[in-house]
Amino acid sequence: MFYVLVLALAALGTFGLVQHRRHVAWGQPLVIAATVALLIACLWRIFSPGTAANEEELARLYTENQVAYQTVASEKLGRHLAQHHAGAKALVILPLPFRHSPKDIGARTDGLKRGLGDSVTVVDWHRPKMPDAYDQLDAERPDTKRMAELPPVFSLYTAEYIDELTQRSAGRYDLLISLNGLPLFDVSQITFWRQPGRPRIAVLGHERKTIEKLLQSGLIDVAVVSAKGGVFTPSSIPGDLEEAFARRFELLTSNPK
């Protein structure tokens, strides 16, 4: 509402200025009145404790919902895998810290565990080794200046890492689950998924276009991606898992039947 008021006053002032330049008598008073009203509105916005508290509450709610929706997405993926791959043994790639908050990582892992239940056994949880320098940073509130001096976190998650991990763990699992999406820059260089008899591959998150291509070519089997036209407002999250999932996500498979 505040921003609508600001736009209206700005438009009114501009209109008055145009009329003033045309030598209309009431043009200048209109400009002055609109300017004073705009100044008062801005001062009220700045110093109103209720407004600041409301914005803080909205920010808190948005953050909480972001975490809750990650639980929804991973639980939905887990339920799908439990239904279609019951009895499987899974290797799980965890989200990277400093790219995902500790709460986000916890939400994804907890949701997956709940979704898998006793139907799928996780034989190992793994993620790329972080440089020792990252141990000195606070994962909740990292020093951005210090992080800028370190290797980017996303550069640790590569095709080489996935190929090395899957080769080292060969024979121990028949389902690979990534809660960290796919590598950003060298996903096409992954050789593991072209091997005959490879384990099934499930992915949580990643750019939709890339995921669709990989599914169509049969290189991965199932993925959760952001829904087209998803709802990302800080409104309360539905209590029903399917309803909440449909608001923001979509589950895609290589066999959409």
QUIZISUL-V903445 format. One record per backbone hydrogen bond with DSSP energy under -0.5 kcal/mol. CO is the residue of the C=O (numbers start at 1). NH is the residue of the N-H. E is the energy in kcal/mol with one decimal. If there is no record, write none. Layout:
co:CO nh:NH e:E
co:CO nh:NH e:E
This chain:
co:1 nh:5 e:-2.1
co:2 nh:6 e:-2.3
co:3 nh:7 e:-2.2
co:4 nh:8 e:-2.3
co:5 nh:9 e:-2.5
co:6 nh:10 e:-2.5
co:7 nh:11 e:-2.4
co:8 nh:12 e:-2.3
co:9 nh:13 e:-2.6
co:10 nh:14 e:-2.3
co:11 nh:15 e:-2.4
co:12 nh:16 e:-2.3
co:13 nh:17 e:-2.3
co:14 nh:18 e:-2.2
co:15 nh:19 e:-2.1
co:16 nh:20 e:-2.5
co:17 nh:21 e:-2.2
co:18 nh:22 e:-0.9
co:19 nh:24 e:-2.7
co:20 nh:23 e:-1.9
co:24 nh:27 e:-1.6
co:24 nh:28 e:-0.5
co:25 nh:29 e:-0.5
co:26 nh:30 e:-1.5
co:27 nh:31 e:-1.9
co:28 nh:32 e:-2.4
co:29 nh:33 e:-2.7
co:30 nh:34 e:-2.5
co:31 nh:35 e:-2.3
co:32 nh:36 e:-2.5
co:33 nh:37 e:-2.4
co:34 nh:38 e:-2.2
co:35 nh:39 e:-2.4
co:36 nh:40 e:-2.5
co:37 nh:41 e:-2.3
co:38 nh:42 e:-2.2
co:39 nh:43 e:-2.4
co:40 nh:44 e:-2.4
co:41 nh:45 e:-2.1
co:42 nh:46 e:-2.2
co:43 nh:47 e:-2.5
co:44 nh:48 e:-1.5
co:47 nh:49 e:-0.7
co:48 nh:52 e:-1.8
co:49 nh:53 e:-2.4
co:50 nh:54 e:-2.1
co:51 nh:55 e:-2.4
co:52 nh:56 e:-2.2
co:53 nh:57 e:-2.3
co:54 nh:58 e:-2.3
co:55 nh:59 e:-2.2
co:56 nh:60 e:-2.3
co:57 nh:61 e:-2.6
co:58 nh:62 e:-2.5
co:59 nh:63 e:-2.2
co:60 nh:64 e:-2.5
co:61 nh:65 e:-2.5
co:62 nh:66 e:-2.2
co:63 nh:67 e:-1.8
co:64 nh:68 e:-2.5
co:65 nh:69 e:-2.9
co:66 nh:70 e:-1.3
co:67 nh:71 e:-1.6
co:68 nh:72 e:-2.0
co:69 nh:73 e:-2.6
co:70 nh:74 e:-2.2
co:71 nh:75 e:-2.4
co:72 nh:76 e:-2.4
co:73 nh:77 e:-2.0
co:74 nh:78 e:-2.5
co:75 nh:79 e:-2.7
co:76 nh:80 e:-2.1
co:77 nh:81 e:-2.3
co:78 nh:82 e:-2.5
co:79 nh:83 e:-2.0
co:80 nh:84 e:-2.3
co:81 nh:85 e:-2.5
co:85 nh:88 e:-1.9
co:88 nh:121 e:-2.4
co:89 nh:174 e:-2.6
co:89 nh:175 e:-1.2
co:90 nh:123 e:-2.7
co:90 nh:124 e:-1.0
co:91 nh:177 e:-2.8
co:92 nh:94 e:-0.6
co:92 nh:126 e:-2.8
co:93 nh:179 e:-2.9
co:96 nh:99 e:-1.1
co:96 nh:100 e:-1.7
co:100 nh:98 e:-0.9
co:101 nh:105 e:-2.6
co:102 nh:106 e:-2.5
co:103 nh:107 e:-2.4
co:104 nh:108 e:-2.3
co:105 nh:109 e:-2.3
co:106 nh:110 e:-2.7
co:107 nh:111 e:-2.3
co:108 nh:112 e:-2.0
co:109 nh:113 e:-2.4
co:110 nh:114 e:-2.3
co:111 nh:115 e:-2.3
co:112 nh:116 e:-2.9
co:113 nh:117 e:-2.2
co:116 nh:119 e:-1.8
co:116 nh:120 e:-0.6
co:119 nh:87 e:-3.9
co:120 nh:122 e:-0.5
co:121 nh:90 e:-3.4
co:121 nh:123 e:-0.7
co:124 nh:92 e:-2.6
co:126 nh:94 e:-3.4
co:131 nh:134 e:-1.8
co:132 nh:135 e:-1.6
co:133 nh:136 e:-1.2
co:134 nh:137 e:-1.6
co:137 nh:139 e:-0.7
co:142 nh:144 e:-0.8
co:143 nh:147 e:-2.5
co:144 nh:148 e:-1.7
co:145 nh:149 e:-0.5
co:146 nh:149 e:-1.2
co:147 nh:150 e:-1.5
co:152 nh:155 e:-1.1
co:153 nh:156 e:-2.0
co:154 nh:157 e:-1.0
co:156 nh:158 e:-1.0
co:158 nh:162 e:-1.9
co:159 nh:163 e:-2.6
co:160 nh:164 e:-2.5
co:161 nh:165 e:-2.7
co:162 nh:166 e:-2.6
co:163 nh:167 e:-1.9
co:164 nh:168 e:-2.2
co:165 nh:169 e:-1.8
co:167 nh:170 e:-0.9
co:169 nh:172 e:-2.0
co:174 nh:200 e:-2.0
co:175 nh:91 e:-2.6
co:175 nh:177 e:-0.5
co:176 nh:202 e:-2.9
co:177 nh:93 e:-3.0
co:177 nh:179 e:-0.6
co:178 nh:204 e:-2.8
co:186 nh:189 e:-2.0
co:187 nh:190 e:-1.4
co:191 nh:194 e:-1.6
co:192 nh:195 e:-1.6
co:195 nh:198 e:-1.3
co:200 nh:176 e:-3.3
co:201 nh:221 e:-2.2
co:201 nh:222 e:-1.6
co:202 nh:178 e:-2.8
co:203 nh:205 e:-0.6
co:203 nh:224 e:-2.3
co:204 nh:181 e:-1.0
co:207 nh:211 e:-2.0
co:208 nh:212 e:-2.8
co:209 nh:213 e:-1.8
co:210 nh:214 e:-2.2
co:211 nh:215 e:-2.5
co:212 nh:216 e:-2.4
co:213 nh:217 e:-1.8
co:214 nh:219 e:-2.2
co:214 nh:220 e:-1.0
co:215 nh:218 e:-1.0
co:221 nh:254 e:-2.2
co:222 nh:203 e:-2.0
co:223 nh:225 e:-0.5
co:223 nh:252 e:-3.0
co:224 nh:205 e:-2.7
co:225 nh:250 e:-2.2
co:227 nh:230 e:-1.6
co:230 nh:232 e:-0.6
co:240 nh:244 e:-2.6
co:241 nh:245 e:-2.9
co:242 nh:246 e:-2.2
co:243 nh:247 e:-1.0
co:244 nh:248 e:-0.8
co:245 nh:248 e:-1.0
co:245 nh:249 e:-3.2
co:247 nh:231 e:-3.0
co:248 nh:227 e:-3.0
co:250 nh:225 e:-2.4
co:250 nh:252 e:-0.6
co:252 nh:223 e:-2.5
